[in-house]
Amino acid sequence: MTKVQVLRYFSLWNQSVAALMRQLEPDIYHCMDYHAALAPLYLPEKPIPMILVLHNADYMGVIETDFINDRFWKTTSTMRRLSLVFNLRIRAIRKYVLFEGRFNMLKAGVAYIKETQNGHGVCAVSANYAAELKRERMLFRGLPNILPLDNATDPADDQGTGTKELKRRRYAAKAALQKRCSLNEDPGAKILIFIGRWVKQKGVDHIAMLTE
């Protein structure tokens, strides 16, 4: 996609999320990172409590806007262009989405939480990461806290489960996966599963090398 198409994509996505919330009327909006952080801006008639969970703040939804130079845009300013693409007023763009002179979708979530919840409602995936964000990222200055999530499993889930039972479940799950993926149903086969972003930071280049 071109960068203009990227802007339009995120505009449609956020407005769609807002439309869904308007229909479902959830008690809390649980937002993962920047992708749908603008959605509450489309619900001015009924602000919704929001929880923003940060997995990797290196990805803030920052999009350069000096590329919008096709014939349609030549007579309008950058702010007006963004206003048209996102169906938001210019003052809302300035207040919620501009950070350090650039279009930043994550800032929309942070600014919304500051305004409607006194800054409470931002979480990070670990205690260390929460501390790092407060210490190193200007965007999160002024928040009263960034709460770490407890990712531990509930000990009650494993109560009374022995090694033999865990192995039995593992082999059963492995066989089901092999069958679902049309693989040879071999209990001794090694299966590599990757769950994450396809970026070098996550080591996908090493995965590609392993397949050769």
Secondary structure, 3 states (H helix, E strand, C coil): CCHHHHHHHHHHHHHHHHHHHHHHCCCCEEEECCCCCCHHHHCCCCCCCEEEEECCCCCCCEECCCCCCCHHHCCCCHHHHHHHHHCCCHHHHHHHHEECCEEEHHHHHHHHHHHHHCCCCEEECCHHHHHHHHHHCHHHCCCCCCEECCCCCCHHHHCCCCHHHHHHHHHHHHHHHHHHCCCCCCCCCCCCCCCCCCCHHHCHHHHHHHCC
